[in-house]
């Protein structure tokens, strides 16, 4: 009897250690009274409690790190730099080959493609305790001028009470149902090339509706395309550009109004 009781206590302790702090993705959006700015950090540093680190790697690839040591890479191409890092989770989209790889390292435990059979899409709900990864499917233009329904995924990462969304290779304004499925996104990574994905006015309309506390531009092919996006969105949201590639964010440090935070892409290297 004592051994059974001890086993139950051990199981309860393990479950508590892996419990995820509830997010408010699907709750009604409320303004978070942020009183501090986001913190700069290096990707190899420990992630502080109740925080998430986001590092811009390249193009549409970001490294998302949790306090418990989980590493997720978005729009994974197979190369993130010279660092000896095997992510726990990678997500991919296939509108172009700069957003996926057919040969992910077999050592990666969880590889999540953002598409399924043509037109069928795919559904992910990966619960790793501390981190939940799910997706909302959208359509993309096909290679022959048509439409591949459900060919792109907006991936949502729920961790430390935060909802972090990566819009992927979004080609259209989401429907009301898709917005509802996304819920409240505290942080969003958005493609701002202005053509290969969506025209800038349409992307800005998406960001205006999402009202995410932190908006991170991605998928800009030149300083010109990024500057054009920043010029167009400054009338709606303030812009911060501190010349860093990583930030740490928590519920406590979210800006009190939607803010564009520009990160500079940098491949992951082992730091001294």
C-alpha positions in Angstrom: 0.0 0.0 0.0 2.8 2.4 0.9 4.6 1.7 -2.4 1.4 2.4 -4.4 0.8 5.7 -2.4 4.4 6.7 -3.1 4.0 6.0 -6.8 0.9 8.2 -6.9 2.7 11.0 -5.2 5.6 10.7 -7.6 3.2 10.8 -10.6 1.4 13.8 -9.2 4.7 15.7 -8.8 5.8 14.9 -12.3 2.5 16.1 -13.8 2.7 19.3 -11.8 6.3 20.0 -13.1 5.1 19.6 -16.7 1.9 21.7 -16.3 1.5 24.5 -18.8 0.6 27.9 -17.6 -2.9 28.5 -19.2 -2.9 30.9 -22.1 -5.7 33.2 -23.1 -5.6 32.5 -26.9 -9.3 31.9 -27.2 -10.4 34.3 -24.4 -11.7 37.8 -25.2 -8.8 40.1 -26.0 -7.9 42.5 -23.2 -5.2 45.1 -23.2 -2.3 44.0 -21.1 -1.0 46.9 -18.8 2.6 46.5 -19.7 5.0 48.6 -17.7 8.3 47.3 -19.0 9.9 46.9 -22.4 11.0 43.6 -23.8 14.4 42.2 -22.7 17.4 41.6 -25.0 19.0 38.3 -24.6 21.4 35.7 -26.2 19.9 32.5 -27.5 22.3 30.3 -25.4 21.3 32.0 -22.1 18.8 30.3 -19.8 15.3 31.5 -20.4 13.9 33.3 -17.3 10.9 32.0 -15.5 7.5 32.9 -17.0 9.2 34.2 -20.2 9.8 33.0 -23.8 12.8 33.9 -26.0 12.3 34.5 -29.7 15.3 34.6 -32.0 15.1 35.6 -35.7 17.2 33.1 -37.6 16.5 33.9 -41.3 13.7 34.7 -43.7 10.7 33.1 -41.9 12.6 30.9 -39.4 12.5 31.8 -35.7 13.8 29.9 -32.7 11.3 29.9 -29.8 12.7 28.8 -26.5 10.9 28.0 -23.2 12.1 28.2 -19.6 12.0 24.4 -19.4 14.5 24.0 -22.3 12.2 23.2 -25.2 13.4 24.6 -28.6 11.0 25.1 -31.6 12.0 26.4 -35.0 9.4 27.8 -37.5 9.4 27.4 -41.2 12.4 25.1 -40.8 14.6 24.7 -43.9 17.2 22.3 -42.5 19.8 24.9 -41.8 19.7 27.3 -38.8 23.5 28.1 -38.6 26.6 26.5 -37.2 25.2 25.8 -33.7 25.0 22.2 -32.5 21.3 22.4 -31.8 18.6 19.8 -32.5 15.2 21.4 -32.1 12.5 19.6 -30.2 9.9 20.8 -32.7 10.1 22.2 -36.2 7.2 23.5 -38.2 7.2 23.9 -42.0 5.2 25.4 -44.9 5.6 24.5 -48.6 4.6 27.5 -50.7 8.3 27.8 -51.5 11.4 25.8 -50.7 12.7 28.5 -48.4 10.1 27.4 -45.8 10.6 23.7 -45.6 12.9 20.8 -46.2 12.2 17.3 -47.5 15.0 15.9 -45.3 14.7 17.1 -41.7 17.2 15.6 -39.3 15.7 12.3 -38.1 16.9 13.2 -34.6 14.2 16.0 -34.4 11.4 14.5 -32.3 8.5 16.4 -33.7 8.4 17.5 -37.4 5.1 19.3 -38.2 4.4 20.0 -41.9 1.8 22.8 -42.5 0.1 20.9 -45.4 -1.3 17.5 -46.1 -2.7 15.9 -49.2 -3.5 18.5 -51.9 -6.5 20.5 -50.7 -7.0 18.4 -47.6 -4.7 20.4 -45.2 -3.6 19.0 -41.9 -4.3 19.4 -38.2 -1.8 19.5 -35.4 -2.3 19.7 -31.7 1.0 18.8 -30.0 0.9 19.1 -26.3 4.3 18.8 -24.6 3.2 19.9 -21.2 5.0 23.2 -21.1 4.3 24.0 -24.7 1.3 23.5 -26.9 1.6 23.8 -30.7 -1.5 23.9 -32.9 -2.3 25.2 -36.4 -4.9 27.0 -38.4 -5.0 26.2 -42.1 -5.2 28.8 -44.8 -5.1 28.7 -48.6 -2.2 29.4 -50.9 -1.7 30.0 -54.6 -0.6 26.8 -56.3 2.3 26.6 -58.7 0.0 26.6 -61.8 -2.0 29.7 -61.0 -4.8 28.0 -59.1 -5.4 27.6 -55.4 -4.3 25.0 -53.0 -6.9 25.0 -50.3 -5.5 24.6 -46.7 -2.0 24.5 -48.1 -0.5 26.9 -45.5 -0.6 26.7 -41.7 -0.6 29.5 -39.2 1.2 27.8 -36.3 0.3 28.9 -32.7 2.6 28.3 -29.8 1.0 28.5 -26.3 3.6 28.8 -23.5 3.9 30.6 -20.2 0.4 32.1 -20.7 1.4 33.6 -24.0 0.1 32.9 -27.5 2.7 33.3 -30.2 1.5 33.1 -33.8 3.6 32.6 -37.0 1.5 33.5 -40.1 3.6 31.4 -42.4 3.3 32.1 -46.1 -0.1 33.7 -45.8 -1.7 34.6 -49.1 -5.1 36.0 -48.1 -6.9 37.8 -45.3 -8.2 35.0 -43.0 -11.9 34.4 -42.7 -13.8 35.2 -39.6 -13.7 31.5 -38.6 -10.0 31.4 -39.1 -9.5 34.6 -36.9 -11.7 33.0 -34.3 -9.7 29.8 -34.4 -6.5 31.7 -33.9 -7.8 33.6 -30.9 -5.8 36.4 -29.2 -2.2 36.4 -30.3 0.1 38.2 -28.0 3.0 38.0 -30.4 2.8 37.5 -34.2 5.4 37.0 -36.9 4.1 38.5 -40.2 5.5 38.4 -43.8 6.0 41.9 -45.0 7.4 41.4 -48.5 4.4 43.0 -50.0 4.0 40.7 -53.0 5.1 37.1 -52.8 2.7 36.6 -49.9 0.2 39.5 -49.6 0.0 43.1 -50.6 1.1 45.3 -47.7 -2.4 47.0 -47.2 -4.0 43.6 -46.8 -1.3 42.4 -44.4 -1.6 45.6 -42.4 -5.4 45.1 -42.2 -4.7 41.6 -40.8 -2.4 43.0 -38.1 -4.9 45.8 -37.3 -7.5 43.1 -36.6 -5.2 40.9 -34.6 -4.0 43.8 -32.4 -1.1 41.7 -31.1 1.0 43.3 -28.5 4.2 42.5 -30.4 4.4 42.4 -34.2 7.6 41.0 -35.6 8.2 41.6 -39.4 9.7 38.7 -41.3 10.0 37.6 -45.0 11.5 40.9 -46.1 13.9 40.4 -49.0 15.6 43.8 -48.7 15.9 46.8 -46.5 13.6 48.6 -49.0 10.7 46.2 -48.5 11.1 46.3 -44.7 11.3 50.1 -44.7 8.2 50.4 -46.9 6.2 48.2 -44.4 7.5 50.3 -41.5 6.6 53.6 -43.2 3.0 52.3 -43.9 2.4 50.9 -40.4 3.8 53.7 -38.3 0.5 55.6 -38.4 -1.1 52.6 -36.6 1.6 51.2 -34.3 4.8 52.4 -32.8 8.0 50.8 -34.2 11.1 49.7 -32.2 14.3 48.7 -33.9 17.2 48.1 -31.5 19.5 46.2 -33.8 19.1 42.9 -31.9 18.1 39.4 -33.2 16.6 38.1 -30.0 14.0 39.2 -27.4 12.5 37.8 -24.3 8.8 38.4 -23.7 6.4 37.6 -20.8 2.9 38.5 -19.9 4.3 41.0 -17.5 6.5 42.8 -20.0 4.1 43.0 -23.0 3.8 46.6 -24.4 0.5 48.3 -23.4 -0.3 48.9 -27.1 0.5 46.9 -30.3 4.1 47.6 -31.1 6.2 46.6 -34.1 9.5 45.1 -32.9 12.1 44.7 -35.7 14.5 41.8 -35.2 17.6 41.5 -37.4 18.1 37.9 -38.8 21.1 36.1 -37.6 22.0 32.4 -38.0 22.6 30.5 -34.7 26.3 30.2 -33.8 27.9 28.9 -30.7 28.9 31.9 -28.6 31.9 32.1 -26.4 
